[in-house]
């Protein structure tokens, strides 16, 4: 028995929308989403979010920089995608200093805060001059 090839190929082809939806998110788009998500957090929830980010950043700096001389003090940003429990599921980084790379690795799978919705994008922006 011969099975027509065209219907079988149509079943395997995914619609263009599905392909676009599964495309990897770039840093610029992740950052825009994080800015939008963070802008929706106000009042006491905003203060709690900032405190949780500071706690994570402080722990990461202790892990990545304490006792290790740093020579590259360039600014960097790490965008994090949180799940419903507030755990970091994915990261994007702008900046390539050893500290930035180490902090990006450090935050993976760490709990930050329980977000108002999931997924929730948030950032750690580090500058040594501001």
DOLUMZA-740314 format. One record per atom (N, C-alpha, C, O): atom name; residue in three letters; residue number from 1; x, y, z. Coordinates in Angstrom, 2 decimals. Atoms other than C-alpha are relative to their C-alpha. Layout:
BEGIN
site,code,pos,x,y,z
CA,ala,NUM,X,Y,Z .
...
//
This chain:
BEGIN
site,code,pos,x,y,z
N,unk,1,0.85,-1.18,0.00 .
CA,unk,1,0.00,0.00,0.00 .
C,unk,1,0.89,1.23,0.00 .
O,unk,1,1.87,1.29,0.74 .
N,unk,2,-0.76,-1.23,0.10 .
CA,unk,2,1.32,3.44,-0.91 .
C,unk,2,-0.71,1.11,0.76 .
O,unk,2,-1.91,1.33,0.59 .
N,unk,3,0.55,-1.12,-0.75 .
CA,unk,3,0.82,6.36,1.44 .
C,unk,3,0.39,1.27,-0.73 .
O,unk,3,1.57,1.47,-1.03 .
N,unk,4,-0.34,-1.24,0.70 .
CA,unk,4,0.58,9.73,-0.29 .
C,unk,4,0.99,0.82,0.83 .
O,unk,4,0.81,1.00,2.03 .
N,unk,5,-1.07,-0.73,-0.68 .
CA,unk,5,3.68,11.76,0.56 .
C,unk,5,-0.43,1.38,0.45 .
O,unk,5,-0.06,1.82,1.53 .
N,unk,6,0.36,-1.38,-0.33 .
CA,unk,6,2.11,15.22,0.54 .
C,unk,6,-0.75,0.11,1.33 .
O,unk,6,-0.36,0.95,2.14 .
N,unk,7,0.65,-0.13,-1.30 .
CA,unk,7,-0.33,14.68,3.46 .
C,unk,7,0.95,-0.30,1.16 .
O,unk,7,0.85,0.33,2.21 .
N,unk,8,-0.94,0.31,-1.07 .
CA,unk,8,2.47,13.12,5.52 .
C,unk,8,0.93,1.18,0.26 .
O,unk,8,1.23,1.49,1.41 .
N,unk,9,-0.87,-1.17,-0.16 .
CA,unk,9,4.72,16.13,4.88 .
C,unk,9,-0.75,1.15,0.65 .
O,unk,9,-0.17,1.88,1.46 .
N,unk,10,0.78,-1.08,-0.60 .
CA,unk,10,1.92,18.53,5.80 .
C,unk,10,-0.15,-0.22,1.51 .
O,unk,10,-0.17,0.74,2.28 .
N,unk,11,0.12,0.29,-1.43 .
CA,unk,11,1.53,16.78,9.15 .
C,unk,11,1.29,0.33,0.75 .
O,unk,11,1.25,0.72,1.92 .
N,unk,12,-1.27,-0.26,-0.65 .
CA,unk,12,5.24,17.22,9.88 .
C,unk,12,0.37,1.48,0.01 .
O,unk,12,1.15,1.92,0.86 .
N,unk,13,-0.34,-1.42,0.08 .
CA,unk,13,5.40,20.90,8.89 .
C,unk,13,-0.71,0.75,1.12 .
O,unk,13,-1.89,0.52,1.38 .
N,unk,14,0.63,-0.80,-1.05 .
CA,unk,14,4.79,23.36,11.70 .
C,unk,14,-0.41,1.33,-0.59 .
O,unk,14,0.25,1.84,-1.50 .
N,unk,15,0.42,-1.29,0.52 .
CA,unk,15,2.88,26.56,11.10 .
C,unk,15,1.04,1.07,0.32 .
O,unk,15,1.77,0.95,1.30 .
N,unk,16,-1.01,-1.04,-0.21 .
CA,unk,16,5.01,29.73,10.81 .
C,unk,16,-0.08,0.63,1.40 .
O,unk,16,0.96,0.97,1.96 .
N,unk,17,0.13,-0.59,-1.33 .
CA,unk,17,3.60,31.10,14.10 .
C,unk,17,0.69,-0.86,1.05 .
O,unk,17,1.32,-0.33,1.97 .
N,unk,18,-0.64,0.89,-0.97 .
CA,unk,18,4.82,28.04,16.00 .
C,unk,18,1.51,0.11,-0.08 .
O,unk,18,2.19,0.09,0.95 .
N,unk,19,-1.45,-0.13,0.16 .
CA,unk,19,8.31,28.40,14.56 .
C,unk,19,0.48,1.30,0.62 .
O,unk,19,1.52,1.33,1.29 .
N,unk,20,-0.40,-1.29,-0.56 .
CA,unk,20,8.45,32.07,15.53 .
C,unk,20,-0.10,-0.02,1.52 .
O,unk,20,0.75,0.55,2.20 .
N,unk,21,0.19,0.03,-1.44 .
CA,unk,21,7.14,31.37,19.03 .
C,unk,21,1.12,-0.79,0.70 .
O,unk,21,1.45,-0.51,1.85 .
N,unk,22,-1.03,0.81,-0.63 .
CA,unk,22,9.85,28.80,19.66 .
C,unk,22,1.41,0.54,-0.26 .
O,unk,22,2.39,-0.03,0.23 .
N,unk,23,-1.32,-0.59,0.27 .
CA,unk,23,12.69,31.01,18.38 .
C,unk,23,0.60,0.51,1.30 .
O,unk,23,-0.12,1.04,2.15 .
N,unk,24,-0.63,-0.47,-1.24 .
CA,unk,24,15.22,31.84,21.08 .
C,unk,24,-0.13,1.51,0.15 .
O,unk,24,-0.04,2.25,-0.83 .
N,unk,25,0.14,-1.41,-0.31 .
CA,unk,25,14.73,35.20,22.76 .
C,unk,25,1.39,0.62,0.08 .
O,unk,25,2.29,0.05,0.70 .
N,unk,26,-1.28,-0.71,-0.04 .
CA,unk,26,17.59,37.67,22.25 .
C,unk,26,0.03,0.92,1.22 .
O,unk,26,-1.01,1.23,1.80 .
N,unk,27,-0.16,-0.86,-1.18 .
CA,unk,27,18.99,39.86,25.04 .
C,unk,27,-0.87,1.25,-0.08 .
O,unk,27,-1.55,1.59,0.89 .
N,unk,28,0.75,-1.26,0.14 .
CA,unk,28,17.37,43.05,23.67 .
C,unk,28,-1.48,-0.21,0.29 .
O,unk,28,-2.10,0.59,0.99 .
N,unk,29,1.41,0.27,-0.22 .
CA,unk,29,13.91,41.48,23.65 .
C,unk,29,-0.27,-0.42,1.45 .
O,unk,29,-1.28,-0.05,2.04 .
N,unk,30,0.14,0.41,-1.40 .
CA,unk,30,14.41,39.87,27.06 .
C,unk,30,0.04,1.23,0.91 .
O,unk,30,-0.73,1.32,1.87 .
N,unk,31,-0.13,-1.23,-0.79 .
CA,unk,31,15.46,43.27,28.48 .
C,unk,31,-1.27,0.85,-0.10 .
O,unk,31,-1.75,1.38,0.91 .
N,unk,32,1.25,-0.76,0.18 .
CA,unk,32,12.39,45.01,27.00 .
C,unk,32,-1.12,-0.63,0.82 .
O,unk,32,-1.90,0.07,1.46 .
N,unk,33,1.05,0.69,-0.76 .
CA,unk,33,10.14,42.36,28.54 .
C,unk,33,0.22,0.19,1.50 .
O,unk,33,-0.74,0.39,2.25 .
N,unk,34,-0.31,-0.21,-1.42 .
CA,unk,34,11.92,42.70,31.91 .
C,unk,34,-0.40,1.41,0.43 .
O,unk,34,-0.98,1.59,1.49 .
N,unk,35,0.37,-1.38,-0.33 .
CA,unk,35,11.47,46.48,31.85 .
C,unk,35,-1.52,0.13,0.13 .
O,unk,35,-2.01,0.78,1.05 .
N,unk,36,1.46,-0.05,-0.04 .
CA,unk,36,7.76,46.03,31.11 .
C,unk,36,-0.54,-0.73,1.23 .
O,unk,36,-1.43,-0.22,1.91 .
N,unk,37,0.47,0.77,-1.16 .
CA,unk,37,7.29,43.34,33.78 .
C,unk,37,0.28,0.75,1.30 .
O,unk,37,-0.59,0.84,2.16 .
N,unk,38,-0.36,-0.71,-1.22 .
CA,unk,38,9.14,45.34,36.44 .
C,unk,38,-0.82,1.27,0.18 .
O,unk,38,-1.13,1.65,1.31 .
N,unk,39,0.79,-1.23,-0.08 .
CA,unk,39,7.18,48.51,35.60 .
C,unk,39,-1.40,-0.26,0.58 .
O,unk,39,-2.02,0.65,1.14 .
N,unk,40,1.31,0.35,-0.54 .
CA,unk,40,3.99,46.68,36.58 .
C,unk,40,-0.01,-0.29,1.49 .
O,unk,40,-1.07,-0.51,2.07 .
N,unk,41,-0.10,0.28,-1.44 .
CA,unk,41,5.25,46.09,40.13 .
C,unk,41,0.13,1.34,0.72 .
O,unk,41,1.06,2.10,0.45 .
N,unk,42,0.01,-1.30,-0.68 .
CA,unk,42,4.46,49.00,42.45 .
C,unk,42,-0.11,-0.18,1.51 .
O,unk,42,-0.37,-1.27,2.02 .
N,unk,43,0.21,-0.05,-1.44 .
CA,unk,43,4.35,49.98,46.10 .
C,unk,43,0.90,-0.94,0.78 .
O,unk,43,2.09,-1.07,0.49 .
N,unk,44,-0.75,0.90,-0.87 .
CA,unk,44,5.40,47.48,48.74 .
C,unk,44,0.58,-1.18,-0.78 .
O,unk,44,1.66,-1.67,-0.46 .
N,unk,45,-0.50,1.12,0.82 .
CA,unk,45,5.76,44.73,46.12 .
C,unk,45,1.27,0.42,-0.74 .
O,unk,45,2.18,-0.39,-0.90 .
N,unk,46,-1.19,-0.50,0.69 .
CA,unk,46,8.28,46.89,44.24 .
C,unk,46,1.18,0.06,0.97 .
O,unk,46,2.29,-0.35,0.62 .
N,unk,47,-1.06,-0.05,-1.01 .
CA,unk,47,10.29,47.50,47.42 .
C,unk,47,0.50,-1.40,0.34 .
O,unk,47,1.70,-1.61,0.50 .
N,unk,48,-0.38,1.39,-0.30 .
CA,unk,48,10.26,43.75,48.16 .
C,unk,48,0.79,-0.60,-1.16 .
O,unk,48,1.75,-1.34,-0.94 .
N,unk,49,-0.72,0.49,1.17 .
CA,unk,49,11.38,42.98,44.60 .
C,unk,49,1.43,0.53,0.00 .
O,unk,49,2.38,-0.23,-0.21 .
N,unk,50,-1.35,-0.59,-0.03 .
CA,unk,50,14.32,45.40,44.88 .
C,unk,50,0.85,-0.60,1.12 .
O,unk,50,2.04,-0.85,0.92 .
N,unk,51,-0.74,0.60,-1.12 .
CA,unk,51,15.31,43.96,48.27 .
C,unk,51,0.44,-1.42,-0.35 .
O,unk,51,1.56,-1.83,-0.02 .
N,unk,52,-0.35,1.37,0.40 .
CA,unk,52,15.24,40.42,46.86 .
C,unk,52,1.11,0.00,-1.05 .
O,unk,52,2.00,-0.84,-1.02 .
N,unk,53,-1.05,-0.11,1.01 .
CA,unk,53,17.33,41.46,43.86 .
C,unk,53,1.33,0.36,0.67 .
O,unk,53,2.37,-0.21,0.32 .
N,unk,54,-1.22,-0.42,-0.71 .
CA,unk,54,19.85,43.17,46.17 .
C,unk,54,0.61,-1.18,0.76 .
O,unk,54,1.82,-1.38,0.76 .
N,unk,55,-0.48,1.17,-0.76 .
CA,unk,55,20.08,40.04,48.35 .
C,unk,55,0.67,-1.01,-0.93 .
O,unk,55,1.73,-1.54,-0.60 .
N,unk,56,-0.58,0.94,0.97 .
CA,unk,56,20.73,37.83,45.30 .
C,unk,56,1.32,0.54,-0.53 .
O,unk,56,2.30,-0.20,-0.64 .
N,unk,57,-1.22,-0.61,0.53 .
CA,unk,57,23.30,40.26,43.91 .
C,unk,57,1.11,-0.01,1.05 .
O,unk,57,2.26,-0.33,0.72 .
N,unk,58,-1.01,0.02,-1.07 .
CA,unk,58,25.10,40.56,47.26 .
C,unk,58,0.59,-1.40,0.18 .
O,unk,58,1.80,-1.55,0.32 .
N,unk,59,-0.48,1.38,-0.15 .
CA,unk,59,25.30,36.77,47.59 .
C,unk,59,0.86,-0.41,-1.19 .
O,unk,59,1.87,-1.09,-1.02 .
N,unk,60,-0.78,0.32,1.20 .
CA,unk,60,26.55,36.47,44.02 .
C,unk,60,1.36,0.67,0.00 .
O,unk,60,2.35,0.07,-0.39 .
N,unk,61,-1.28,-0.71,-0.06 .
CA,unk,61,29.24,39.09,44.52 .
C,unk,61,0.92,-0.66,1.02 .
O,unk,61,2.11,-0.80,0.78 .
N,unk,62,-0.82,0.72,-0.99 .
CA,unk,62,30.43,37.30,47.66 .
C,unk,62,0.58,-1.27,-0.60 .
O,unk,62,1.76,-1.58,-0.41 .
N,unk,63,-0.43,1.26,0.61 .
CA,unk,63,30.61,34.04,45.73 .
C,unk,63,1.02,0.23,-1.12 .
O,unk,63,2.00,-0.50,-1.23 .
N,unk,64,-0.80,-0.18,1.21 .
CA,unk,64,32.20,35.47,42.59 .
C,unk,64,1.22,0.91,0.17 .
O,unk,64,2.17,0.80,-0.60 .
N,unk,65,-1.07,-1.00,-0.05 .
CA,unk,65,34.47,38.26,43.80 .
C,unk,65,0.79,0.04,1.30 .
O,unk,65,1.91,0.54,1.32 .
N,unk,66,-0.68,-0.09,-1.28 .
CA,unk,66,35.39,37.87,47.46 .
C,unk,66,1.34,-0.74,-0.06 .
O,unk,66,1.39,-1.93,-0.34 .
N,unk,67,-1.34,0.59,0.01 .
CA,unk,67,39.14,37.27,47.66 .
C,unk,67,0.58,-0.22,-1.37 .
O,unk,67,1.66,-0.78,-1.51 .
N,unk,68,-0.47,0.15,1.37 .
CA,unk,68,39.48,37.35,43.88 .
C,unk,68,0.19,1.39,-0.58 .
O,unk,68,-0.79,2.09,-0.81 .
N,unk,69,-0.23,-1.34,0.53 .
CA,unk,69,41.12,40.49,42.53 .
C,unk,69,-0.75,0.22,-1.31 .
O,unk,69,-0.68,-0.61,-2.22 .
N,unk,70,0.75,-0.33,1.21 .
CA,unk,70,38.92,42.15,39.91 .
C,unk,70,0.76,1.08,-0.76 .
O,unk,70,1.25,2.05,-0.17 .
N,unk,71,-0.67,-1.00,0.83 .
CA,unk,71,40.44,44.06,37.02 .
C,unk,71,-0.96,0.64,-1.00 .
O,unk,71,-0.69,1.72,-1.51 .
N,unk,72,0.96,-0.52,0.97 .
CA,unk,72,37.42,44.55,34.77 .
C,unk,72,-1.23,0.49,0.75 .
O,unk,72,-2.01,-0.30,1.29 .
N,unk,73,1.13,-0.61,-0.71 .
CA,unk,73,34.89,46.95,36.27 .
C,unk,73,-1.00,0.60,-0.98 .
O,unk,73,-1.62,1.63,-0.70 .
N,unk,74,0.98,-0.49,0.97 .
CA,unk,74,32.76,47.40,33.18 .
C,unk,74,-1.41,-0.37,0.44 .
O,unk,74,-1.64,-1.39,1.10 .
N,unk,75,1.41,0.22,-0.35 .
CA,unk,75,29.00,47.67,33.59 .
C,unk,75,-0.54,-1.24,-0.71 .
O,unk,75,-0.07,-1.61,-1.79 .
N,unk,76,0.66,1.14,0.63 .
CA,unk,76,26.80,44.66,32.87 .
C,unk,76,-1.42,-0.13,0.52 .
O,unk,76,-1.78,0.43,1.55 .
N,unk,77,1.39,0.26,-0.37 .
CA,unk,77,23.21,43.51,33.02 .
C,unk,77,-0.29,-1.48,-0.21 .
O,unk,77,0.12,-2.07,-1.20 .
N,unk,78,0.46,1.38,0.12 .
CA,unk,78,21.75,40.08,33.65 .
C,unk,78,-1.52,0.04,0.06 .
O,unk,78,-2.10,0.53,1.03 .
N,unk,79,1.45,0.12,0.04 .
CA,unk,79,18.13,39.48,32.64 .
C,unk,79,-0.33,-1.43,0.41 .
O,unk,79,0.29,-2.38,-0.05 .
N,unk,80,0.38,1.32,-0.51 .
CA,unk,80,16.43,36.60,34.43 .
C,unk,80,-1.49,-0.26,-0.26 .
O,unk,80,-2.32,0.62,-0.05 .
N,unk,81,1.39,0.42,0.13 .
CA,unk,81,13.23,34.73,33.59 .
C,unk,81,-0.34,-0.87,1.20 .
O,unk,81,0.27,-1.91,1.43 .
N,unk,82,0.40,0.72,-1.20 .
CA,unk,82,11.49,33.59,36.77 .
C,unk,82,-1.23,-0.85,-0.28 .
O,unk,82,-2.08,-0.48,-1.10 .
N,unk,83,1.21,0.82,0.08 .
CA,unk,83,8.96,30.79,37.09 .
C,unk,83,-0.98,0.45,1.08 .
O,unk,83,-0.72,1.43,1.77 .
N,unk,84,1.05,-0.39,-0.96 .
CA,unk,84,5.83,30.93,39.27 .
C,unk,84,0.49,-0.01,1.44 .
O,unk,84,-0.05,0.71,2.28 .
N,unk,85,-0.56,0.05,-1.34 .
CA,unk,85,7.90,30.07,42.36 .
C,unk,85,1.09,1.05,0.21 .
O,unk,85,1.60,1.20,1.33 .
N,unk,86,-1.03,-1.02,-0.11 .
CA,unk,86,10.38,32.87,41.63 .
C,unk,86,1.41,-0.50,-0.23 .
O,unk,86,2.38,0.20,0.07 .
N,unk,87,-1.32,0.59,0.26 .
CA,unk,87,13.23,30.58,40.61 .
C,unk,87,0.46,0.38,-1.41 .
O,unk,87,-0.34,0.38,-2.35 .
N,unk,88,-0.56,-0.40,1.29 .
CA,unk,88,15.54,31.68,37.77 .
C,unk,88,0.04,-1.22,-0.92 .
O,unk,88,0.66,-2.24,-0.61 .
N,unk,89,0.07,1.08,0.97 .
CA,unk,89,14.84,29.51,34.75 .
C,unk,89,0.90,0.21,-1.21 .
O,unk,89,1.36,-0.74,-1.83 .
N,unk,90,-0.81,-0.31,1.18 .
CA,unk,90,16.81,31.31,32.04 .
C,unk,90,0.63,1.36,0.23 .
O,unk,90,0.07,2.20,0.93 .
N,unk,91,-0.68,-1.29,-0.13 .
CA,unk,91,19.29,34.19,31.80 .
C,unk,91,0.53,0.48,-1.34 .
O,unk,91,0.79,-0.31,-2.25 .
N,unk,92,-0.65,-0.67,1.11 .
CA,unk,92,20.63,36.64,29.26 .
C,unk,92,0.96,1.00,0.61 .
O,unk,92,0.69,1.56,1.67 .
N,unk,93,-1.00,-0.91,-0.57 .
CA,unk,93,23.71,38.80,29.77 .
C,unk,93,0.48,0.97,-1.06 .
O,unk,93,0.67,0.61,-2.22 .
N,unk,94,-0.68,-1.00,0.82 .
CA,unk,94,25.05,42.02,28.32 .
C,unk,94,1.22,0.42,0.80 .
O,unk,94,1.10,0.92,1.91 .
N,unk,95,-1.27,-0.26,-0.68 .
CA,unk,95,28.70,42.50,29.24 .
C,unk,95,0.75,-1.30,0.18 .
O,unk,95,0.15,-2.34,0.47 .
N,unk,96,-0.77,1.24,-0.01 .
CA,unk,96,31.53,40.02,29.27 .
C,unk,96,1.10,-0.07,1.03 .
O,unk,96,2.04,-0.85,0.87 .
N,unk,97,-1.05,0.06,-1.03 .
CA,unk,97,33.58,40.68,32.38 .
C,unk,97,-0.06,-1.34,0.73 .
O,unk,97,-1.11,-1.98,0.76 .
N,unk,98,0.03,1.24,-0.79 .
CA,unk,98,34.60,37.69,34.50 .
C,unk,98,-1.06,0.03,1.10 .
O,unk,98,-1.70,-0.99,1.37 .
N,unk,99,1.03,-0.11,-1.04 .
CA,unk,99,32.31,38.99,37.27 .
C,unk,99,-1.39,-0.20,-0.59 .
O,unk,99,-2.22,-0.88,0.01 .
N,unk,100,1.30,0.15,0.65 .
CA,unk,100,29.35,39.24,34.88 .
C,unk,100,-0.28,-1.46,-0.34 .
O,unk,100,-1.37,-1.96,-0.11 .
N,unk,101,0.16,1.41,0.37 .
CA,unk,101,29.91,35.70,33.61 .
C,unk,101,-0.24,-0.86,1.23 .
O,unk,101,-1.11,-1.74,1.21 .
N,unk,102,0.17,0.77,-1.23 .
CA,unk,102,30.25,34.31,37.13 .
C,unk,102,-1.37,0.25,0.62 .
O,unk,102,-2.03,-0.70,1.06 .
N,unk,103,1.32,-0.31,-0.58 .
CA,unk,103,27.12,36.12,38.36 .
C,unk,103,-1.13,-0.63,-0.81 .
O,unk,103,-2.12,-1.09,-0.25 .
N,unk,104,1.03,0.64,0.82 .
CA,unk,104,25.12,34.84,35.41 .
C,unk,104,-0.12,-1.48,0.37 .
O,unk,104,-1.22,-2.01,0.49 .
N,unk,105,0.03,1.41,-0.41 .
CA,unk,105,26.10,31.29,36.35 .
C,unk,105,-0.56,-0.16,1.41 .
O,unk,105,-1.31,-1.10,1.69 .
N,unk,106,0.42,0.08,-1.40 .
CA,unk,106,25.49,31.97,40.05 .
C,unk,106,-1.52,0.06,0.15 .
O,unk,106,-2.10,-0.68,0.94 .
N,unk,107,1.44,-0.20,-0.20 .
CA,unk,107,21.87,33.12,39.65 .
C,unk,107,-0.86,-1.13,-0.54 .
O,unk,107,-2.02,-1.26,-0.14 .
N,unk,108,0.80,1.07,0.60 .
CA,unk,108,20.74,30.12,37.62 .
C,unk,108,-0.56,-0.93,1.07 .
O,unk,108,0.15,-1.40,1.96 .
N,unk,109,0.76,0.89,-0.89 .
CA,unk,109,18.14,28.05,39.47 .
C,unk,109,-0.14,0.54,1.42 .
O,unk,109,-0.63,-0.17,2.30 .
N,unk,110,0.15,-0.59,-1.33 .
CA,unk,110,18.26,30.42,42.46 .
C,unk,110,-1.40,0.62,0.13 .
O,unk,110,-1.94,1.13,-0.85 .
N,unk,111,1.26,-0.70,-0.22 .
CA,unk,111,15.03,31.70,44.01 .
C,unk,111,0.27,1.50,0.19 .
O,unk,111,1.24,1.87,0.85 .
N,unk,112,-0.17,-1.44,-0.15 .
CA,unk,112,14.63,35.48,43.76 .
C,unk,112,-1.17,0.54,0.82 .
O,unk,112,-0.97,0.95,1.96 .
N,unk,113,1.23,-0.39,-0.70 .
CA,unk,113,11.04,36.42,44.73 .
C,unk,113,-1.16,-0.59,-0.78 .
O,unk,113,-1.04,-0.91,-1.96 .
N,unk,114,1.18,0.54,0.67 .
CA,unk,114,7.56,35.16,43.95 .
C,unk,114,-0.59,1.14,-0.83 .
O,unk,114,-1.04,2.14,-0.27 .
N,unk,115,0.46,-1.08,0.87 .
CA,unk,115,6.50,37.22,40.93 .
C,unk,115,-1.53,0.07,-0.08 .
O,unk,115,-2.22,-0.89,0.28 .
N,unk,116,1.45,-0.14,0.13 .
CA,unk,116,3.00,38.57,40.25 .
C,unk,116,-0.59,-0.86,-1.11 .
O,unk,116,-1.78,-1.16,-1.08 .
N,unk,117,0.44,0.91,1.05 .
CA,unk,117,2.79,36.40,37.12 .
C,unk,117,1.22,-0.78,-0.48 .
O,unk,117,2.37,-0.40,-0.21 .
N,unk,118,-1.11,0.80,0.54 .
CA,unk,118,4.86,33.73,35.40 .
C,unk,118,-0.28,-0.28,-1.47 .
O,unk,118,-1.42,-0.54,-1.84 .
N,unk,119,-1.36,-0.36,-0.39 .
CA,unk,119,6.96,33.87,33.50 .
C,unk,119,0.09,1.49,0.29 .
O,unk,119,-0.74,2.28,-0.16 .
N,unk,120,-0.24,-1.40,-0.35 .
CA,unk,120,8.31,37.14,34.90 .
C,unk,120,1.47,0.28,-0.28 .
O,unk,120,2.35,-0.48,0.13 .
N,unk,121,-1.37,-0.38,0.35 .
CA,unk,121,11.39,38.89,33.57 .
C,unk,121,0.44,1.12,0.92 .
O,unk,121,-0.31,2.06,1.18 .
N,unk,122,-0.55,-1.02,-0.88 .
CA,unk,122,13.62,40.93,35.86 .
C,unk,122,1.50,0.13,-0.28 .
O,unk,122,2.09,-0.75,-0.90 .
N,unk,123,-1.40,-0.25,0.31 .
CA,unk,123,17.12,42.40,35.73 .
C,unk,123,0.84,0.29,1.23 .
O,unk,123,0.34,0.78,2.25 .
N,unk,124,-1.04,-0.47,-0.92 .
CA,unk,124,20.27,42.85,37.75 .
C,unk,124,0.90,0.86,-0.86 .
O,unk,124,1.58,0.36,-1.76 .
N,unk,125,-0.82,-0.93,0.77 .
CA,unk,125,22.00,45.93,36.38 .
C,unk,125,1.11,0.51,0.92 .
O,unk,125,0.84,1.07,1.98 .
N,unk,126,-1.14,-0.32,-0.85 .
CA,unk,126,25.50,46.56,37.73 .
C,unk,126,0.88,1.04,-0.71 .
O,unk,126,1.29,0.85,-1.86 .
N,unk,127,-0.90,-1.03,0.50 .
CA,unk,127,27.54,49.72,37.22 .
C,unk,127,0.90,0.43,1.15 .
O,unk,127,0.44,0.60,2.28 .
N,unk,128,-0.94,-0.41,-1.04 .
CA,unk,128,30.64,50.71,39.13 .
C,unk,128,0.25,1.50,-0.02 .
O,unk,128,1.06,2.01,0.75 .
N,unk,129,-0.20,-1.44,0.12 .
CA,unk,129,30.38,54.36,38.11 .
C,unk,129,-1.22,0.81,0.39 .
O,unk,129,-1.11,2.03,0.52 .
N,unk,130,1.23,-0.73,-0.35 .
CA,unk,130,26.78,55.29,39.03 .
C,unk,130,-0.24,-0.02,1.48 .
O,unk,130,-1.22,0.54,1.95 .
//
